[in-house]
Amino acid sequence: MVFDPEELYEVDSELPELSGAVLLHQLDGFVDAGMAGQTVTEHLESQFEHTVAARFDVDRLVDYRARRPMMTFAADHWETFEAPELVVRLFHDEAGTPFLLLTGPEPDHEWERYAVAVRSLVDRWHVRMVVNFHGIPMGAPHTRPLGVTAHATRRELIGDYRPVFNQLQVPGSAASLVEFRLGESSHDAVGFAAHVPHYLAQSRYPAAGLTLLGSVSRTTGLSIPDEALVSSARRTDAEIERQVAESDEVAEVVRALERQYDTFAEAMDRKNLLADEVAQMPTAEELGAEFERFLAEQQDRGE
């Protein structure tokens, strides 16, 4: 039986012309250290007015028992139900350029069909580029420039970003599969992962969101204000410094990471972690284990 991707979504029939627009996507449920991707999403939603362009069928894609939606019980009746939403919203940047943002829970089922459905929307709207963003935990200090791992369906799309890792295996995600399948069908897709200090991975770290926003803006050409994120990052950094100063143990961890970072940067003759080769970096097995641990902790927190 042939699958019709329109079985998985409904589209607003009164959308304007979107040819050449960018589709950003950030889903809840996979690794997002420092809430970096979520921070960017919330920032975009707070900066620009937006409307729903398409809505996915969450009853087919989401396992309600795995992440139970919240309901409010009031005295003698159920008052509210926070239904999950997997939606594409239409925004316009400061220059009036339209762009799209796909957000919501990562599908639990039918990943391949979901990827086909996203591709059909890309074709329907003549989207020129699809961009994903999130944070990953890394053994790096907050006192040094944040690195970014960039990947794309074509090397030209990520310019001078250079790989940190040669090859490794990590748990898959729906977003990664979408990028992979888009590449197979010759669509342009890009992904950015901000390197979040592992000791800040479970907290909101605005600096990582700010770093991601910069990567997204440079790659897409979208005009997105960042003043609110800059202010938030400064306040958080000041609080981190205060807490580090109050703990000799934490301060020593940071100093050790600084030494490791500086040794790596010196060896690569660069000022950040965007380097051609690996020097004193985690192995593929170590990073894979870190991903698994982070996912397990996120699930435990959700429960």
C-alpha positions as a Markdown table, in Angstrom:
| # | Residue | x | y | z |
|---|---|---|---|---|
| 1 | Met | 0.0 | 0.0 | 0.0 |
| 2 | Val | 1.4 | 3.4 | -1.0 |
| 3 | Phe | 1.7 | 5.9 | 1.9 |
| 4 | Asp | 0.2 | 9.3 | 1.4 |
| 5 | Pro | 2.2 | 11.8 | 3.6 |
| 6 | Glu | -0.9 | 14.0 | 3.9 |
| 7 | Glu | -2.3 | 11.4 | 6.2 |
| 8 | Leu | 0.0 | 12.7 | 8.9 |
| 9 | Tyr | -0.7 | 16.4 | 8.7 |
| 10 | Glu | -3.2 | 19.2 | 7.9 |
| 11 | Val | -2.1 | 22.4 | 6.1 |
| 12 | Asp | -3.5 | 25.9 | 6.3 |
| 13 | Ser | -5.0 | 26.4 | 2.9 |
| 14 | Glu | -4.6 | 30.2 | 3.0 |
| 15 | Leu | -0.8 | 30.4 | 3.4 |
| 16 | Pro | 1.1 | 33.1 | 1.5 |
| 17 | Glu | 3.8 | 32.2 | -1.1 |
| 18 | Leu | 6.7 | 30.5 | 0.7 |
| 19 | Ser | 9.0 | 29.6 | -2.1 |
| 20 | Gly | 12.6 | 29.9 | -0.9 |
| 21 | Ala | 11.7 | 30.0 | 2.8 |
| 22 | Val | 13.8 | 28.2 | 5.4 |
| 23 | Leu | 12.3 | 25.5 | 7.7 |
| 24 | Leu | 13.8 | 25.3 | 11.2 |
| 25 | His | 13.0 | 22.4 | 13.4 |
| 26 | Gln | 13.6 | 21.5 | 17.0 |
| 27 | Leu | 11.8 | 18.6 | 18.7 |
| 28 | Asp | 11.5 | 17.7 | 22.4 |
| 29 | Gly | 12.7 | 14.3 | 23.5 |
| 30 | Phe | 16.2 | 14.0 | 22.2 |
| 31 | Val | 19.5 | 15.4 | 23.6 |
| 32 | Asp | 19.3 | 19.1 | 24.2 |
| 33 | Ala | 22.0 | 19.9 | 26.7 |
| 34 | Gly | 21.6 | 23.2 | 28.4 |
| 35 | Met | 18.1 | 23.5 | 26.8 |
| 36 | Ala | 20.0 | 25.2 | 24.0 |
| 37 | Gly | 17.6 | 24.3 | 21.2 |
| 38 | Gln | 14.6 | 25.0 | 23.4 |
| 39 | Thr | 16.0 | 28.4 | 24.2 |
| 40 | Val | 16.3 | 29.3 | 20.6 |
| 41 | Thr | 12.7 | 28.1 | 19.9 |
| 42 | Glu | 11.3 | 30.1 | 22.8 |
| 43 | His | 13.3 | 33.2 | 21.8 |
| 44 | Leu | 11.9 | 33.0 | 18.2 |
| 45 | Glu | 8.3 | 32.6 | 19.6 |
| 46 | Ser | 8.8 | 35.6 | 21.9 |
| 47 | Gln | 10.3 | 37.9 | 19.2 |
| 48 | Phe | 7.9 | 37.4 | 16.3 |
| 49 | Glu | 4.2 | 36.9 | 15.7 |
| 50 | His | 3.4 | 33.6 | 14.2 |
| 51 | Thr | 0.6 | 31.5 | 12.8 |
| 52 | Val | 0.1 | 27.7 | 12.4 |
| 53 | Ala | 1.0 | 26.6 | 8.9 |
| 54 | Ala | 0.6 | 22.8 | 9.4 |
| 55 | Arg | -0.4 | 20.5 | 12.2 |
| 56 | Phe | 0.8 | 16.8 | 12.5 |
| 57 | Asp | -1.4 | 14.0 | 13.8 |
| 58 | Val | 0.0 | 13.4 | 17.3 |
| 59 | Asp | -2.4 | 10.6 | 18.0 |
| 60 | Arg | -0.5 | 8.6 | 15.4 |
| 61 | Leu | 3.0 | 9.8 | 16.2 |
| 62 | Val | 3.1 | 10.2 | 20.0 |
| 63 | Asp | 3.1 | 7.6 | 22.7 |
| 64 | Tyr | 0.9 | 9.3 | 25.4 |
| 65 | Arg | 1.9 | 6.7 | 28.0 |
| 66 | Ala | 5.6 | 7.3 | 27.5 |
| 67 | Arg | 5.2 | 11.1 | 28.3 |
| 68 | Arg | 1.8 | 11.6 | 29.8 |
| 69 | Pro | 0.2 | 15.0 | 29.0 |
| 70 | Met | -0.8 | 17.0 | 32.1 |
| 71 | Met | -4.4 | 17.4 | 33.1 |
| 72 | Thr | -5.9 | 19.6 | 35.8 |
| 73 | Phe | -8.3 | 18.2 | 38.3 |
| 74 | Ala | -10.5 | 20.8 | 40.0 |
| 75 | Ala | -12.5 | 19.7 | 43.0 |
| 76 | Asp | -14.9 | 17.3 | 41.3 |
| 77 | His | -14.1 | 17.4 | 37.6 |
| 78 | Trp | -11.3 | 17.4 | 35.0 |
| 79 | Glu | -10.8 | 21.1 | 34.0 |
| 80 | Thr | -8.0 | 21.1 | 31.4 |
| 81 | Phe | -6.0 | 18.8 | 29.2 |
| 82 | Glu | -2.6 | 20.0 | 27.8 |
| 83 | Ala | -2.8 | 18.2 | 24.5 |
| 84 | Pro | 0.6 | 17.8 | 22.8 |
| 85 | Glu | 1.2 | 19.6 | 19.5 |
| 86 | Leu | 3.6 | 18.9 | 16.7 |
| 87 | Val | 3.2 | 22.0 | 14.5 |
| 88 | Val | 4.8 | 24.1 | 11.8 |
| 89 | Arg | 4.4 | 27.8 | 12.5 |
| 90 | Leu | 5.0 | 30.7 | 10.0 |
| 91 | Phe | 7.1 | 33.6 | 11.1 |
| 92 | His | 8.6 | 36.7 | 9.4 |
| 93 | Asp | 12.0 | 38.0 | 10.5 |
| 94 | Glu | 13.0 | 41.7 | 11.0 |
| 95 | Ala | 13.3 | 42.2 | 7.3 |
| 96 | Gly | 9.9 | 40.6 | 6.6 |
| 97 | Thr | 11.4 | 37.4 | 5.2 |
| 98 | Pro | 9.1 | 34.4 | 5.9 |
| 99 | Phe | 10.5 | 31.3 | 7.7 |
| 100 | Leu | 8.9 | 28.2 | 9.2 |
| 101 | Leu | 9.5 | 26.5 | 12.6 |
| 102 | Leu | 8.6 | 22.9 | 13.3 |
| 103 | Thr | 8.3 | 22.2 | 17.1 |
| 104 | Gly | 6.7 | 19.7 | 19.4 |
| 105 | Pro | 7.4 | 16.2 | 20.9 |
| 106 | Glu | 9.7 | 13.9 | 18.9 |
| 107 | Pro | 7.5 | 11.3 | 17.3 |
| 108 | Asp | 7.6 | 7.9 | 19.0 |
| 109 | His | 6.2 | 6.0 | 16.0 |
| 110 | Glu | 6.5 | 6.0 | 12.2 |
| 111 | Trp | 9.8 | 7.8 | 11.9 |
| 112 | Glu | 10.1 | 6.9 | 8.3 |
| 113 | Arg | 6.7 | 8.1 | 7.4 |
| 114 | Tyr | 7.3 | 11.3 | 9.5 |
| 115 | Ala | 10.4 | 11.9 | 7.4 |
| 116 | Val | 8.5 | 11.5 | 4.2 |
| 117 | Ala | 5.8 | 13.9 | 5.5 |
| 118 | Val | 8.4 | 16.6 | 6.3 |
| 119 | Arg | 9.9 | 16.1 | 2.9 |
| 120 | Ser | 6.5 | 16.5 | 1.3 |
| 121 | Leu | 6.0 | 19.8 | 3.1 |
| 122 | Val | 9.5 | 20.9 | 1.9 |
| 123 | Asp | 8.4 | 20.1 | -1.6 |
| 124 | Arg | 4.9 | 21.7 | -1.2 |
| 125 | Trp | 6.3 | 25.0 | 0.0 |
| 126 | His | 9.5 | 24.9 | -2.1 |
| 127 | Val | 11.6 | 25.2 | 1.1 |
| 128 | Arg | 15.3 | 26.0 | 0.2 |
| 129 | Met | 16.9 | 24.8 | 3.4 |
| 130 | Val | 16.0 | 22.8 | 6.5 |
| 131 | Val | 17.9 | 23.5 | 9.7 |
| 132 | Asn | 17.9 | 21.7 | 13.0 |
| 133 | Phe | 19.6 | 22.8 | 16.3 |
| 134 | His | 20.2 | 21.5 | 19.8 |
| 135 | Gly | 22.9 | 21.2 | 22.5 |
| 136 | Ile | 25.2 | 18.3 | 23.4 |
| 137 | Pro | 27.1 | 17.8 | 26.6 |
| 138 | Met | 30.9 | 18.1 | 26.2 |
| 139 | Gly | 34.0 | 18.1 | 28.4 |
| 140 | Ala | 34.6 | 21.8 | 27.9 |
| 141 | Pro | 34.7 | 24.8 | 30.4 |
| 142 | His | 32.2 | 27.6 | 30.3 |
| 143 | Thr | 35.1 | 30.1 | 30.5 |
| 144 | Arg | 36.1 | 29.4 | 26.9 |
| 145 | Pro | 34.3 | 30.0 | 23.5 |
| 146 | Leu | 31.6 | 27.4 | 22.9 |
| 147 | Gly | 32.2 | 25.0 | 20.1 |
| 148 | Val | 29.6 | 23.9 | 17.5 |
| 149 | Thr | 29.4 | 20.7 | 15.6 |
| 150 | Ala | 27.9 | 21.4 | 12.2 |
| 151 | His | 26.7 | 18.8 | 9.7 |
| 152 | Ala | 24.8 | 19.0 | 6.4 |
| 153 | Thr | 23.6 | 17.2 | 3.3 |
| 154 | Arg | 26.3 | 19.1 | 1.4 |
| 155 | Arg | 29.6 | 20.2 | 2.7 |
| 156 | Glu | 29.3 | 23.6 | 1.1 |
| 157 | Leu | 26.3 | 24.5 | 3.4 |
| 158 | Ile | 28.4 | 24.7 | 6.5 |
| 159 | Gly | 31.2 | 26.8 | 5.2 |
| 160 | Asp | 34.3 | 26.9 | 7.4 |
| 161 | Tyr | 32.8 | 24.8 | 10.2 |
| 162 | Arg | 35.3 | 22.0 | 10.7 |
| 163 | Pro | 34.6 | 18.5 | 12.2 |
| 164 | Val | 35.6 | 17.7 | 15.7 |
| 165 | Phe | 34.9 | 14.0 | 15.4 |
| 166 | Asn | 36.0 | 11.7 | 12.6 |
| 167 | Gln | 33.4 | 9.0 | 13.0 |
| 168 | Leu | 31.1 | 7.8 | 15.9 |
| 169 | Gln | 27.8 | 6.1 | 16.6 |
| 170 | Val | 25.2 | 7.8 | 18.8 |
| 171 | Pro | 21.5 | 7.1 | 19.5 |
| 172 | Gly | 19.4 | 8.2 | 16.6 |
| 173 | Ser | 16.7 | 10.8 | 16.5 |
| 174 | Ala | 13.7 | 11.7 | 14.3 |
| 175 | Ala | 15.4 | 15.0 | 13.4 |
| 176 | Ser | 18.6 | 13.2 | 12.3 |
| 177 | Leu | 16.6 | 10.8 | 10.2 |
| 178 | Val | 14.8 | 13.7 | 8.5 |
| 179 | Glu | 18.2 | 15.3 | 7.6 |
| 180 | Phe | 19.5 | 12.0 | 6.4 |
| 181 | Arg | 16.5 | 11.3 | 4.2 |
| 182 | Leu | 16.4 | 14.8 | 2.8 |
| 183 | Gly | 20.0 | 14.4 | 1.8 |
| 184 | Glu | 19.1 | 11.2 | -0.1 |
| 185 | Ser | 16.5 | 13.1 | -2.0 |
| 186 | Ser | 19.0 | 16.0 | -2.8 |
| 187 | His | 17.4 | 18.5 | -0.5 |
| 188 | Asp | 19.6 | 21.0 | 1.5 |
| 189 | Ala | 19.5 | 20.3 | 5.2 |
| 190 | Val | 21.8 | 21.5 | 8.0 |
| 191 | Gly | 22.2 | 20.7 | 11.7 |
| 192 | Phe | 24.0 | 22.5 | 14.6 |
| 193 | Ala | 24.9 | 21.1 | 18.0 |
| 194 | Ala | 26.3 | 23.5 | 20.5 |
| 195 | His | 28.9 | 22.1 | 22.9 |
| 196 | Val | 27.5 | 22.6 | 26.4 |
| 197 | Pro | 29.8 | 22.1 | 29.4 |
| 198 | His | 28.7 | 18.8 | 30.8 |
| 199 | Tyr | 28.3 | 20.2 | 34.3 |
| 200 | Leu | 25.7 | 22.6 | 32.9 |
| 201 | Ala | 23.9 | 20.2 | 30.7 |
| 202 | Gln | 20.9 | 19.7 | 33.0 |
| 203 | Ser | 20.3 | 23.4 | 33.5 |
| 204 | Arg | 19.2 | 26.2 | 31.1 |
| 205 | Tyr | 22.4 | 27.7 | 29.6 |
| 206 | Pro | 21.4 | 30.7 | 27.5 |
| 207 | Ala | 25.0 | 31.1 | 26.1 |
| 208 | Ala | 24.5 | 27.9 | 24.2 |
| 209 | Gly | 21.2 | 29.1 | 22.7 |
| 210 | Leu | 22.9 | 32.4 | 21.7 |
| 211 | Thr | 25.6 | 30.4 | 20.0 |
| 212 | Leu | 23.1 | 28.3 | 18.1 |
| 213 | Leu | 21.1 | 31.4 | 17.1 |
| 214 | Gly | 24.3 | 32.9 | 15.6 |
| 215 | Ser | 24.9 | 29.7 | 13.6 |
| 216 | Val | 21.3 | 29.6 | 12.3 |
| 217 | Ser | 21.3 | 33.3 | 11.4 |
| 218 | Arg | 24.7 | 33.1 | 9.5 |
| 219 | Thr | 23.7 | 30.0 | 7.6 |
| 220 | Thr | 20.1 | 31.1 | 6.7 |
| 221 | Gly | 20.6 | 34.8 | 6.3 |
| 222 | Leu | 17.6 | 35.4 | 8.6 |
| 223 | Ser | 17.6 | 38.7 | 10.5 |
| 224 | Ile | 16.8 | 37.7 | 14.1 |
| 225 | Pro | 17.5 | 40.1 | 17.1 |
| 226 | Asp | 19.5 | 38.5 | 19.9 |
| 227 | Glu | 19.6 | 41.3 | 22.6 |
| 228 | Ala | 17.3 | 39.3 | 25.0 |
| 229 | Leu | 19.5 | 36.2 | 24.7 |
| 230 | Val | 22.6 | 38.3 | 25.2 |
| 231 | Ser | 21.2 | 39.8 | 28.5 |
| 232 | Ser | 20.0 | 36.4 | 29.7 |
| 233 | Ala | 23.4 | 34.8 | 28.9 |
| 234 | Arg | 25.2 | 37.5 | 30.9 |
| 235 | Arg | 23.0 | 37.1 | 33.9 |
| 236 | Thr | 23.5 | 33.3 | 33.9 |
| 237 | Asp | 27.2 | 33.5 | 33.4 |
| 238 | Ala | 27.5 | 35.9 | 36.4 |
| 239 | Glu | 25.5 | 33.4 | 38.5 |
| 240 | Ile | 27.7 | 30.5 | 37.3 |
| 241 | Glu | 30.9 | 32.4 | 38.3 |
| 242 | Arg | 29.4 | 33.1 | 41.7 |
| 243 | Gln | 28.7 | 29.5 | 42.3 |
| 244 | Val | 32.1 | 28.4 | 41.0 |
| 245 | Ala | 33.8 | 30.9 | 43.3 |
| 246 | Glu | 32.0 | 29.4 | 46.3 |
| 247 | Ser | 33.1 | 25.8 | 45.6 |
| 248 | Asp | 36.7 | 24.8 | 45.5 |
| 249 | Glu | 35.8 | 21.4 | 44.1 |
| 250 | Val | 33.8 | 22.9 | 41.2 |
| 251 | Ala | 36.5 | 25.5 | 40.6 |
| 252 | Glu | 39.1 | 22.8 | 40.3 |
| 253 | Val | 37.0 | 20.9 | 37.7 |
| 254 | Val | 36.7 | 24.1 | 35.7 |
| 255 | Arg | 40.5 | 24.7 | 35.9 |
| 256 | Ala | 41.2 | 21.1 | 34.7 |
| 257 | Leu | 38.8 | 21.5 | 31.8 |
| 258 | Glu | 40.5 | 24.8 | 30.9 |
| 259 | Arg | 43.9 | 23.2 | 30.8 |
| 260 | Gln | 42.5 | 20.4 | 28.6 |
| 261 | Tyr | 40.8 | 22.9 | 26.3 |
| 262 | Asp | 43.9 | 25.1 | 26.0 |
| 263 | Thr | 46.1 | 22.2 | 25.2 |
| 264 | Phe | 43.7 | 21.1 | 22.5 |
| 265 | Ala | 43.4 | 24.6 | 21.1 |
| 266 | Glu | 47.2 | 25.1 | 21.1 |
| 267 | Ala | 47.7 | 21.8 | 19.3 |
| 268 | Met | 45.2 | 22.8 | 16.6 |
| 269 | Asp | 46.5 | 26.4 | 16.5 |
| 270 | Arg | 42.9 | 27.6 | 16.9 |
| 271 | Lys | 40.9 | 29.6 | 19.5 |
| 272 | Asn | 37.9 | 27.2 | 19.6 |
| 273 | Leu | 36.9 | 23.6 | 19.2 |
| 274 | Leu | 36.2 | 23.8 | 15.4 |
| 275 | Ala | 39.3 | 21.8 | 14.3 |
| 276 | Asp | 40.3 | 19.4 | 11.6 |
| 277 | Glu | 41.5 | 16.6 | 13.9 |
| 278 | Val | 40.9 | 15.3 | 17.4 |
| 279 | Ala | 43.3 | 15.9 | 20.2 |
| 280 | Gln | 42.5 | 14.9 | 23.8 |
| 281 | Met | 38.8 | 14.7 | 22.9 |
| 282 | Pro | 36.3 | 12.1 | 24.1 |
| 283 | Thr | 36.3 | 8.8 | 22.1 |
| 284 | Ala | 33.3 | 7.8 | 20.1 |
| 285 | Glu | 32.4 | 5.2 | 22.7 |
| 286 | Glu | 32.7 | 7.8 | 25.5 |
| 287 | Leu | 30.4 | 10.3 | 23.7 |
| 288 | Gly | 27.9 | 7.6 | 22.8 |
| 289 | Ala | 27.8 | 6.6 | 26.5 |
| 290 | Glu | 27.4 | 10.2 | 27.5 |
| 291 | Phe | 24.4 | 10.6 | 25.1 |
| 292 | Glu | 22.8 | 7.4 | 26.6 |
| 293 | Arg | 23.3 | 8.7 | 30.1 |
| 294 | Phe | 21.9 | 12.1 | 29.3 |
| 295 | Leu | 18.8 | 10.6 | 27.7 |
| 296 | Ala | 18.3 | 8.3 | 30.6 |
| 297 | Glu | 18.5 | 11.2 | 33.1 |
| 298 | Gln | 16.1 | 13.2 | 31.0 |
| 299 | Gln | 13.6 | 10.4 | 31.0 |
| 300 | Asp | 13.9 | 9.9 | 34.8 |
| 301 | Arg | 13.3 | 13.7 | 35.3 |
| 302 | Gly | 10.2 | 13.5 | 33.2 |
| 303 | Glu | 8.8 | 10.7 | 35.2 |
